[in-house]
Structures are given as C-alpha cells and as structure tokens.
Amino acid sequence: ILQQGEMKEYGTNVIKFPFAENSPEVSIYLQKNKDNAVNKKGKLNRKNNPTEIDWDVDINLNYGIHNNVVITETFPKETTFKALEVKELIVGIDGSISEGNAISPTEYTVNSNGTEVRFLNKINKPYRLVYKTKIDDNSKPGEKGGWVNYRNQVSMTSSELKNPTTAIADIGAQYK
C-alpha cells in the first residue's frame, strides 16, 4: 500500500517495501495527465534599457515519451541568438517546477542561428531550453525613449505528436 506523499514527482519513482525483508524495489513511472507540452516566457537582463532577453522554453511537462523531437524557434527580428543551454526539469506532484542539471550538448544539435534544436535520443521527461539573445541596437528607440514589444514563438514536433505544439511569449522593454 502506497502512502500519500511517497511519490513526490512525475517520472520514475522507486518504491521500497519495508514490510518484507529482501523484497525487490519497484520502479513506477508516473506520467502527468496534462497535454501541456510547451510553455515559454521571456526575461529581460534589466528593467530599463535592456540589452538581452533570455527565453525559457519548457517542453514535455506532461512526461510524454517522444522520438525525433525538434524545437523550432521564431525569434523576434530585433534580436540575435547568442547561446543555448538545456536543463532537465523536475515537476512535483503539487505542480511545482524546479531546474535540474544541464544536459550535455552531445544530446542535441542546434543550428547556428538557434532556430532549430534536435534531440538525438528519445525523451521521456521535461526540459528547459534557455536561449540567450541580444537586442539589436537598431531596434531600440532613439533619445526620446519608449516601449518596444518583443514577440517570440516556439513549436515542438515529434514522431508521436499529430500536430506541432506551440507557445508564444511577449515581453515589453522600456527605454529611457
């Protein structure tokens, strides 16, 4: 009998049976019942006069099993891709999300402008892709200042998805 609280996160959980000596451990794979495969948000490097935007893309939050995963980014035309880091995510039963370790770049490929990331192996857990982009100087308002909105769209495809799963993030930047 499982006790409430024994399994704290989705994915693989190892259950030990304390009532039987030398009993084997049992692995149980918990898949989240949610079709939310992709989330996206942007973060400016500073409140006023930002020069960079980090875009966080959370994929596979439902712990689905996917082969041939491709993430396609449409960065705002006013930005330039600088770097990418991919981290494992841990989704708690209570809905909390925390970052795990960064995965090796040998587990995925990314093209030179960051618009396409291909996972080289099957995935069965969530990941966060953190894209670093530079805001191009020519997109910033002149001396008068003002607001600029940056819109970014991402999609995820895999052999198991019938249609791409997409997410859009908007972020406003103030220039003074």
C-alpha positions as a Markdown table, in Angstrom:
| # | Residue | x | y | z |
|---|---|---|---|---|
| 1 | Ile | 0.0 | 0.0 | 0.0 |
| 2 | Leu | 1.4 | 3.3 | -1.0 |
| 3 | Gln | 1.2 | 6.2 | 1.4 |
| 4 | Gln | 0.2 | 9.6 | 0.4 |
| 5 | Gly | 3.3 | 11.7 | -0.2 |
| 6 | Glu | 5.6 | 8.7 | -1.1 |
| 7 | Met | 5.8 | 9.8 | -4.7 |
| 8 | Lys | 6.8 | 13.5 | -4.9 |
| 9 | Glu | 7.4 | 13.9 | -8.6 |
| 10 | Tyr | 6.4 | 12.7 | -12.0 |
| 11 | Gly | 8.7 | 10.3 | -14.0 |
| 12 | Thr | 10.3 | 7.3 | -12.4 |
| 13 | Asn | 9.8 | 6.7 | -8.7 |
| 14 | Val | 11.4 | 3.8 | -6.8 |
| 15 | Ile | 9.2 | 2.2 | -4.2 |
| 16 | Lys | 10.7 | 0.2 | -1.4 |
| 17 | Phe | 8.5 | -2.2 | 0.6 |
| 18 | Pro | 9.6 | -2.0 | 4.3 |
| 19 | Phe | 7.3 | -4.8 | 5.4 |
| 20 | Ala | 9.2 | -7.6 | 3.6 |
| 21 | Glu | 12.8 | -8.5 | 4.1 |
| 22 | Asn | 14.9 | -8.6 | 0.9 |
| 23 | Ser | 12.0 | -7.6 | -1.2 |
| 24 | Pro | 12.9 | -6.0 | -4.5 |
| 25 | Glu | 12.5 | -2.3 | -5.3 |
| 26 | Val | 9.8 | -1.5 | -7.8 |
| 27 | Ser | 10.0 | 1.4 | -10.3 |
| 28 | Ile | 6.8 | 3.1 | -11.1 |
| 29 | Tyr | 6.6 | 5.6 | -14.0 |
| 30 | Leu | 4.1 | 8.4 | -13.3 |
| 31 | Gln | 3.0 | 10.4 | -16.4 |
| 32 | Lys | 1.2 | 13.6 | -15.8 |
| 33 | Asn | -2.3 | 13.7 | -17.2 |
| 34 | Lys | -1.9 | 17.0 | -19.0 |
| 35 | Asp | -1.4 | 17.8 | -22.6 |
| 36 | Asn | 0.6 | 20.9 | -21.9 |
| 37 | Ala | 3.7 | 20.1 | -23.9 |
| 38 | Val | 5.3 | 23.6 | -24.3 |
| 39 | Asn | 5.5 | 26.8 | -22.2 |
| 40 | Lys | 7.5 | 29.9 | -23.0 |
| 41 | Lys | 8.5 | 33.1 | -21.2 |
| 42 | Gly | 11.0 | 35.9 | -21.7 |
| 43 | Lys | 13.2 | 37.7 | -19.2 |
| 44 | Leu | 15.0 | 41.0 | -19.7 |
| 45 | Asn | 18.5 | 41.4 | -18.4 |
| 46 | Arg | 17.4 | 44.6 | -16.7 |
| 47 | Lys | 14.2 | 46.6 | -16.2 |
| 48 | Asn | 15.2 | 49.8 | -18.1 |
| 49 | Asn | 17.3 | 49.9 | -21.3 |
| 50 | Pro | 17.8 | 46.1 | -21.6 |
| 51 | Thr | 20.4 | 44.7 | -24.0 |
| 52 | Glu | 19.5 | 41.0 | -23.8 |
| 53 | Ile | 16.5 | 38.7 | -23.5 |
| 54 | Asp | 16.6 | 35.2 | -22.1 |
| 55 | Trp | 13.8 | 33.0 | -23.5 |
| 56 | Asp | 12.8 | 30.0 | -21.3 |
| 57 | Val | 11.1 | 27.2 | -23.2 |
| 58 | Asp | 9.7 | 24.3 | -21.1 |
| 59 | Ile | 8.9 | 21.2 | -23.1 |
| 60 | Asn | 7.3 | 17.9 | -22.3 |
| 61 | Leu | 5.9 | 19.0 | -19.0 |
| 62 | Asn | 3.5 | 16.0 | -19.2 |
| 63 | Tyr | 6.4 | 13.5 | -19.2 |
| 64 | Gly | 5.3 | 12.1 | -22.5 |
| 65 | Ile | 7.5 | 9.7 | -24.5 |
| 66 | His | 8.8 | 11.3 | -27.7 |
| 67 | Asn | 11.1 | 10.4 | -30.5 |
| 68 | Asn | 12.7 | 12.7 | -33.1 |
| 69 | Val | 11.9 | 15.8 | -31.1 |
| 70 | Val | 12.5 | 19.1 | -32.9 |
| 71 | Ile | 12.1 | 22.5 | -31.3 |
| 72 | Thr | 11.7 | 25.4 | -33.8 |
| 73 | Glu | 12.2 | 29.0 | -32.6 |
| 74 | Thr | 11.0 | 32.2 | -34.3 |
| 75 | Phe | 13.0 | 34.8 | -32.5 |
| 76 | Pro | 12.0 | 38.5 | -32.8 |
| 77 | Lys | 13.6 | 40.0 | -35.8 |
| 78 | Glu | 15.1 | 42.7 | -33.5 |
| 79 | Thr | 17.2 | 40.1 | -31.7 |
| 80 | Thr | 20.3 | 37.9 | -32.4 |
| 81 | Phe | 20.8 | 34.4 | -31.0 |
| 82 | Lys | 23.8 | 34.1 | -28.7 |
| 83 | Ala | 23.7 | 30.8 | -26.8 |
| 84 | Leu | 21.6 | 27.9 | -25.7 |
| 85 | Glu | 21.6 | 25.7 | -22.5 |
| 86 | Val | 19.3 | 22.8 | -22.0 |
| 87 | Lys | 18.4 | 21.7 | -18.4 |
| 88 | Glu | 16.3 | 18.8 | -17.0 |
| 89 | Leu | 13.2 | 19.9 | -15.2 |
| 90 | Ile | 11.5 | 18.3 | -12.2 |
| 91 | Val | 7.7 | 18.6 | -11.9 |
| 92 | Gly | 6.4 | 17.9 | -8.5 |
| 93 | Ile | 3.0 | 16.2 | -7.8 |
| 94 | Asp | 2.0 | 19.6 | -6.3 |
| 95 | Gly | 2.7 | 21.3 | -9.7 |
| 96 | Ser | 6.0 | 22.9 | -8.7 |
| 97 | Ile | 8.7 | 23.1 | -11.3 |
| 98 | Ser | 12.4 | 23.2 | -10.5 |
| 99 | Glu | 15.5 | 23.1 | -12.6 |
| 100 | Gly | 17.7 | 20.0 | -12.6 |
| 101 | Asn | 21.2 | 19.6 | -14.2 |
| 102 | Ala | 22.2 | 20.9 | -17.6 |
| 103 | Ile | 22.4 | 18.1 | -20.1 |
| 104 | Ser | 25.4 | 17.6 | -22.3 |
| 105 | Pro | 25.4 | 19.4 | -25.7 |
| 106 | Thr | 26.1 | 15.9 | -27.2 |
| 107 | Glu | 22.5 | 15.0 | -26.5 |
| 108 | Tyr | 21.1 | 17.6 | -29.0 |
| 109 | Thr | 22.1 | 19.6 | -32.0 |
| 110 | Val | 21.4 | 23.3 | -32.6 |
| 111 | Asn | 21.8 | 25.2 | -35.8 |
| 112 | Ser | 24.0 | 28.4 | -36.0 |
| 113 | Asn | 21.1 | 30.9 | -35.5 |
| 114 | Gly | 19.4 | 28.9 | -32.7 |
| 115 | Thr | 16.2 | 28.4 | -34.6 |
| 116 | Glu | 16.3 | 24.6 | -34.6 |
| 117 | Val | 17.2 | 22.2 | -31.8 |
| 118 | Arg | 17.0 | 18.4 | -32.4 |
| 119 | Phe | 17.2 | 15.9 | -29.5 |
| 120 | Leu | 19.3 | 13.0 | -30.6 |
| 121 | Asn | 17.6 | 10.4 | -28.4 |
| 122 | Lys | 14.1 | 9.6 | -27.1 |
| 123 | Ile | 12.9 | 11.9 | -24.3 |
| 124 | Asn | 10.5 | 11.0 | -21.5 |
| 125 | Lys | 11.0 | 13.9 | -19.1 |
| 126 | Pro | 10.7 | 17.6 | -19.2 |
| 127 | Tyr | 13.4 | 20.0 | -20.2 |
| 128 | Arg | 14.0 | 23.8 | -20.1 |
| 129 | Leu | 15.8 | 25.3 | -23.1 |
| 130 | Val | 17.3 | 28.7 | -22.1 |
| 131 | Tyr | 18.0 | 30.8 | -25.2 |
| 132 | Lys | 20.2 | 33.9 | -24.8 |
| 133 | Thr | 19.5 | 36.7 | -27.3 |
| 134 | Lys | 21.0 | 40.1 | -27.8 |
| 135 | Ile | 18.7 | 43.0 | -28.6 |
| 136 | Asp | 19.9 | 44.7 | -31.7 |
| 137 | Asp | 20.7 | 48.4 | -31.2 |
| 138 | Asn | 18.8 | 49.5 | -34.3 |
| 139 | Ser | 15.5 | 48.2 | -32.8 |
| 140 | Lys | 15.8 | 50.5 | -29.7 |
| 141 | Pro | 14.0 | 53.8 | -29.8 |
| 142 | Gly | 16.1 | 56.9 | -30.1 |
| 143 | Glu | 16.8 | 59.6 | -27.5 |
| 144 | Lys | 13.0 | 60.1 | -26.8 |
| 145 | Gly | 12.8 | 56.6 | -25.4 |
| 146 | Gly | 9.7 | 54.5 | -25.3 |
| 147 | Trp | 8.5 | 50.9 | -25.2 |
| 148 | Val | 9.3 | 48.1 | -27.6 |
| 149 | Asn | 7.4 | 44.8 | -27.6 |
| 150 | Tyr | 9.3 | 41.6 | -28.5 |
| 151 | Arg | 7.3 | 38.5 | -29.6 |
| 152 | Asn | 8.7 | 35.0 | -29.7 |
| 153 | Gln | 7.1 | 31.8 | -30.9 |
| 154 | Val | 8.3 | 28.2 | -30.4 |
| 155 | Ser | 6.9 | 24.9 | -31.6 |
| 156 | Met | 7.7 | 21.3 | -30.7 |
| 157 | Thr | 7.3 | 18.3 | -33.1 |
| 158 | Ser | 8.0 | 14.6 | -32.6 |
| 159 | Ser | 7.1 | 11.3 | -34.2 |
| 160 | Glu | 4.3 | 11.0 | -31.6 |
| 161 | Leu | 2.7 | 14.4 | -32.0 |
| 162 | Lys | 0.0 | 14.6 | -34.7 |
| 163 | Asn | 0.4 | 18.4 | -34.8 |
| 164 | Pro | 3.1 | 20.8 | -33.6 |
| 165 | Thr | 2.6 | 22.1 | -30.1 |
| 166 | Thr | 3.3 | 25.9 | -30.0 |
| 167 | Ala | 3.7 | 28.6 | -27.4 |
| 168 | Ile | 4.1 | 32.4 | -27.8 |
| 169 | Ala | 5.7 | 34.9 | -25.4 |
| 170 | Asp | 5.6 | 38.7 | -25.5 |
| 171 | Ile | 7.8 | 40.9 | -23.4 |
| 172 | Gly | 7.8 | 44.7 | -23.3 |
| 173 | Ala | 11.0 | 46.7 | -22.8 |
| 174 | Gln | 11.3 | 50.3 | -21.7 |
| 175 | Tyr | 14.0 | 52.6 | -23.0 |
| 176 | Lys | 14.7 | 55.9 | -21.3 |
